[in-house]
């Protein structure tokens, strides 16, 4: 099947500032595709160009066989858009938010009566149908925003930082809802700066920094290509980390010094920790963990995703 989204040399500039710098990618039907990068990397700008609410400066962009710059309304008719910030009408009740939003698409009241019930069940909000939106928790509001974005039965759902501000339990509930959408065949495009979210949700992703693609592939393939199997985190105290790192030369494959800790990249983290002890070094704390997309980003850019 042809890709549902194709970008070639996609670029967006604002005067002398380049927000998106000639990126190429394709999104296949039914997959969950991620844009991973820090705030300001160009992820949201890319999403707005896909949705046809921001014109590109140059390059080619095809969404569902259409150019969003020329056929914006037709493209948006088949998209569900979940913005970074919930923009629900807090004066309306939960169910009314879904029904009123559906009317913007010209959907009939009969259709919306059935669809609202279906979406409230999907979002686990049936018991809150008559509540004012202002009374909902942050996680409930986020699920309602996603339910509302599904009212037109979109082929592609764009989610911009879907779990920002949510507690861990609410994030996992939301991830479960998104898994169900993917299983039903909806194409998901997700921007995030959370490495665990990208690993949980995305079949494939691109790593973006300063408007450019640094790497692309599945989360597991990117970790295999750019990192080791395990990472040993050592803390000797902020004042000592930079000096101790010289004594760690040869432990693991490489080391990274961060402000609060030293990262030792190794195939066997426990063996690396034993070597550290054998050298007479005694960290304040130590932790062996598996490599993550955070380590991929650090290797590619020299800085953390939260910098």
C-alpha positions as CSV (number, residue, x, y, z in Angstrom):
1,X,0.0,0.0,0.0
2,X,1.2,3.5,-0.7
3,X,2.4,5.6,2.3
4,X,-0.3,7.7,3.9
5,X,2.2,10.5,4.5
6,X,5.3,11.3,2.4
7,X,7.7,14.2,3.1
8,X,10.6,15.1,0.8
9,X,13.0,17.9,1.6
10,X,10.3,19.4,3.9
11,X,11.4,22.8,5.1
12,X,9.9,25.6,7.2
13,X,11.7,28.9,7.9
14,X,10.8,32.0,9.8
15,X,13.1,34.7,8.5
16,X,16.6,33.6,9.3
17,X,15.4,30.8,11.6
18,X,15.0,27.3,10.2
19,X,12.5,25.3,12.2
20,X,12.4,22.3,9.9
21,X,15.5,21.7,7.8
22,X,14.8,19.6,4.7
23,X,13.5,16.3,6.3
24,X,12.4,13.1,4.5
25,X,10.1,10.5,5.9
26,X,7.2,8.2,5.1
27,X,4.4,6.9,7.3
28,X,2.8,3.7,6.3
29,X,-0.9,2.9,6.7
30,X,-1.7,1.3,10.1
31,X,1.6,1.9,11.8
32,X,2.5,4.1,14.8
33,X,5.1,6.5,13.7
34,X,7.0,8.8,16.1
35,X,8.9,12.0,16.0
36,X,11.3,12.0,18.9
37,X,13.3,15.0,20.0
38,X,13.6,17.8,22.6
39,X,11.3,20.8,22.8
40,X,12.0,23.2,19.9
41,X,13.3,20.4,17.6
42,X,10.7,21.0,14.9
43,X,8.2,18.2,15.8
44,X,5.1,20.4,16.3
45,X,5.9,22.5,13.3
46,X,6.0,19.3,11.2
47,X,2.7,18.2,12.6
48,X,1.1,21.5,11.7
49,X,2.3,21.3,8.2
50,X,0.9,17.7,7.9
51,X,-2.5,19.0,9.2
52,X,-2.5,21.9,6.7
53,X,-2.6,24.6,9.4
54,X,0.9,25.8,8.5
55,X,2.3,26.3,5.1
56,X,5.7,24.8,4.3
57,X,8.4,27.0,3.0
58,X,9.6,24.4,0.4
59,X,9.7,20.7,-0.3
60,X,7.1,18.1,-1.1
61,X,4.4,16.9,1.3
62,X,1.6,14.4,0.5
63,X,-1.0,13.4,3.0
64,X,-3.6,10.7,1.9
65,X,-2.8,11.5,-1.7
66,X,-3.3,15.2,-1.3
67,X,-1.3,18.4,-0.7
68,X,-2.4,19.9,2.6
69,X,-1.3,23.3,1.5
70,X,-3.7,23.2,-1.4
71,X,-6.4,20.8,-0.1
72,X,-6.3,21.6,3.6
73,X,-10.1,21.0,4.3
74,X,-10.1,17.7,2.4
75,X,-7.1,16.5,4.3
76,X,-8.4,17.6,7.7
77,X,-11.7,15.7,7.0
78,X,-9.7,12.5,7.3
79,X,-7.4,13.5,10.2
80,X,-7.9,13.5,13.9
81,X,-5.7,16.1,15.6
82,X,-4.8,16.0,19.3
83,X,-2.9,19.2,20.2
84,X,-0.3,19.6,23.0
85,X,-2.8,21.5,25.2
86,X,-6.3,20.3,25.7
87,X,-8.7,22.8,24.1
88,X,-12.0,21.4,25.4
89,X,-15.0,23.6,26.0
90,X,-15.1,23.6,29.8
91,X,-18.5,25.2,29.9
92,X,-20.0,22.2,28.1
93,X,-20.6,18.7,29.5
94,X,-18.4,15.8,28.5
95,X,-20.8,14.3,26.0
96,X,-21.7,17.7,24.6
97,X,-18.0,18.3,23.8
98,X,-18.0,15.3,21.4
99,X,-21.4,16.0,19.8
100,X,-20.6,19.7,19.2
101,X,-17.2,18.9,17.7
102,X,-18.8,16.4,15.4
103,X,-21.2,19.0,14.1
104,X,-18.2,21.0,12.7
105,X,-17.7,18.0,10.3
106,X,-21.3,18.1,9.2
107,X,-22.1,14.9,10.9
108,X,-25.8,14.2,11.6
109,X,-27.2,14.3,15.1
110,X,-28.4,10.6,14.7
111,X,-24.8,9.5,13.9
112,X,-23.3,11.6,16.7
113,X,-25.8,10.2,19.3
114,X,-24.4,6.7,18.6
115,X,-20.8,7.8,18.1
116,X,-20.6,9.8,21.3
117,X,-21.7,6.7,23.3
118,X,-19.1,4.6,21.5
119,X,-16.3,7.1,22.1
120,X,-17.2,7.6,25.8
121,X,-16.9,3.9,26.3
122,X,-13.6,3.8,24.5
123,X,-12.3,6.7,26.7
124,X,-13.7,5.0,29.8
125,X,-15.7,8.1,30.5
126,X,-19.3,6.7,30.4
127,X,-19.9,7.6,34.1
128,X,-18.7,11.2,33.4
129,X,-20.9,11.9,30.4
130,X,-23.0,14.6,32.1
131,X,-20.1,16.1,34.1
132,X,-18.8,19.6,33.3
133,X,-15.4,19.3,31.7
134,X,-13.9,21.5,34.4
135,X,-14.5,18.8,36.9
136,X,-12.4,16.2,35.2
137,X,-8.8,15.2,36.1
138,X,-6.0,15.9,33.7
139,X,-5.9,12.3,32.5
140,X,-9.7,12.3,31.9
141,X,-9.5,15.5,29.9
142,X,-6.7,14.0,27.8
143,X,-8.8,10.9,27.0
144,X,-11.8,13.1,26.2
145,X,-9.6,15.2,23.8
146,X,-8.6,12.0,22.0
147,X,-12.2,10.7,21.9
148,X,-13.3,14.0,20.5
149,X,-10.6,13.8,17.8
150,X,-12.0,10.4,16.7
151,X,-15.5,11.6,16.1
152,X,-15.0,11.9,12.3
153,X,-13.5,8.3,12.2
154,X,-10.1,9.6,11.0
155,X,-7.7,7.5,8.9
156,X,-4.7,9.2,10.6
157,X,-4.5,10.5,14.2
158,X,-1.9,13.2,14.9
159,X,-0.9,13.3,18.6
160,X,1.4,16.1,19.7
161,X,3.0,15.3,23.0
162,X,0.0,13.3,24.1
163,X,1.0,12.6,27.7
164,X,2.7,15.8,28.8
165,X,1.7,16.7,32.3
166,X,0.1,13.4,33.1
167,X,1.0,11.2,36.1
168,X,2.4,7.7,35.4
169,X,-0.9,5.9,35.9
170,X,-2.8,8.3,33.6
171,X,0.0,7.9,31.0
172,X,-0.4,4.1,31.0
173,X,-4.2,4.3,30.7
174,X,-3.8,6.6,27.7
175,X,-1.1,4.3,26.1
176,X,-3.6,1.4,26.4
177,X,-6.3,3.5,24.5
178,X,-3.8,4.3,21.8
179,X,-2.8,0.6,21.5
180,X,-6.4,-0.2,20.9
181,X,-6.7,2.4,18.1
182,X,-3.6,0.9,16.4
183,X,-5.0,-2.6,16.6
184,X,-8.2,-1.3,14.9
185,X,-6.1,0.0,12.0
186,X,-5.8,3.7,12.7
187,X,-2.5,5.2,11.7
188,X,-0.9,7.1,14.6
189,X,1.7,9.9,14.2
190,X,3.1,10.8,17.7
191,X,5.5,13.6,18.7
192,X,7.2,13.1,22.1
193,X,10.3,13.9,24.1
194,X,9.7,11.0,26.4
195,X,11.9,8.1,25.5
196,X,9.8,5.5,27.2
197,X,6.7,6.7,25.3
198,X,8.5,6.4,22.0
199,X,9.6,2.9,22.8
200,X,6.1,1.9,24.0
201,X,4.1,3.4,21.2
202,X,6.2,3.6,18.0
203,X,6.8,0.9,15.4
204,X,9.2,3.3,13.7
205,X,10.4,6.8,14.5
206,X,12.7,9.6,13.4
207,X,15.0,11.3,15.9
208,X,14.9,15.1,15.3
209,X,17.2,17.8,16.6
210,X,17.3,21.4,15.5
211,X,15.0,20.6,12.6
212,X,17.0,17.8,11.1
213,X,16.7,14.0,11.2
214,X,19.5,12.5,13.1
215,X,18.4,8.8,12.8
216,X,15.4,6.7,11.8
217,X,14.3,3.2,12.4
218,X,12.5,1.0,15.0
219,X,13.3,1.8,18.6
220,X,15.1,-1.5,19.0
221,X,17.1,-1.1,15.8
222,X,18.2,2.4,16.8
223,X,19.4,1.2,20.2
224,X,21.3,-1.7,18.7
225,X,22.9,0.6,16.1
226,X,23.9,3.5,18.3
227,X,24.3,2.1,21.8
228,X,25.4,-1.0,23.8
229,X,23.1,-3.5,25.4
230,X,23.5,-2.1,28.9
231,X,24.5,1.2,30.6
232,X,26.2,1.6,34.0
233,X,25.3,4.8,35.7
234,X,27.8,6.0,38.4
235,X,27.6,9.0,40.7
236,X,30.7,10.1,42.5
237,X,29.4,13.6,43.3
238,X,29.1,16.5,40.9
239,X,32.5,17.9,41.9
240,X,34.3,14.6,41.3
241,X,32.6,13.1,38.1
242,X,34.8,15.0,35.6
243,X,38.0,13.9,37.4
244,X,37.1,10.3,38.1
245,X,36.1,9.6,34.4
246,X,39.8,9.5,33.5
247,X,40.3,6.5,35.8
248,X,37.4,4.7,34.0
249,X,39.2,4.6,30.7
250,X,38.8,1.1,29.2
251,X,35.8,0.2,31.3
252,X,33.0,-0.6,28.8
253,X,33.0,0.6,25.2
254,X,32.8,4.3,26.0
255,X,31.9,6.8,28.7
256,X,29.7,9.9,28.8
257,X,30.0,12.6,31.6
258,X,26.8,14.3,32.5
259,X,26.5,17.0,35.2
260,X,25.2,14.6,37.8
261,X,26.6,11.2,36.7
262,X,28.9,9.2,34.5
263,X,27.5,6.7,31.9
264,X,29.5,3.7,31.1
265,X,28.3,1.9,28.0
266,X,29.0,-1.8,28.1
267,X,27.6,-5.2,26.9
268,X,27.6,-6.4,30.5
269,X,26.9,-3.7,33.0
270,X,27.5,-5.9,36.1
271,X,30.9,-6.9,34.8
272,X,31.7,-3.2,34.2
273,X,30.7,-2.4,37.8
274,X,33.0,-5.1,39.1
275,X,35.9,-3.6,37.1
276,X,35.1,-0.2,38.6
277,X,35.4,-1.7,42.1
278,X,38.6,-3.6,41.2
279,X,40.1,-0.2,40.3
280,X,39.5,1.0,43.8
281,X,36.7,3.4,42.8
282,X,33.6,3.7,45.1
283,X,30.7,5.6,43.6
284,X,28.1,7.1,45.9
285,X,25.4,5.3,43.8
286,X,25.5,2.8,40.9
287,X,22.8,1.5,38.6
288,X,22.8,-1.0,35.7
289,X,20.0,-0.6,33.2
290,X,19.3,-1.4,29.6
291,X,20.1,1.1,26.9
292,X,17.3,3.4,25.8
293,X,16.5,6.0,23.1
294,X,17.8,8.6,25.5
295,X,21.2,7.1,25.0
296,X,20.7,7.1,21.3
297,X,20.0,10.8,21.4
298,X,22.9,11.5,23.6
299,X,25.2,9.6,21.3
300,X,23.9,11.4,18.2
301,X,23.7,15.0,19.6
302,X,26.0,15.1,22.7
303,X,23.1,16.2,24.9
304,X,20.1,14.9,26.7
305,X,16.5,15.0,25.4
306,X,15.5,17.3,28.3
307,X,18.4,19.8,27.7
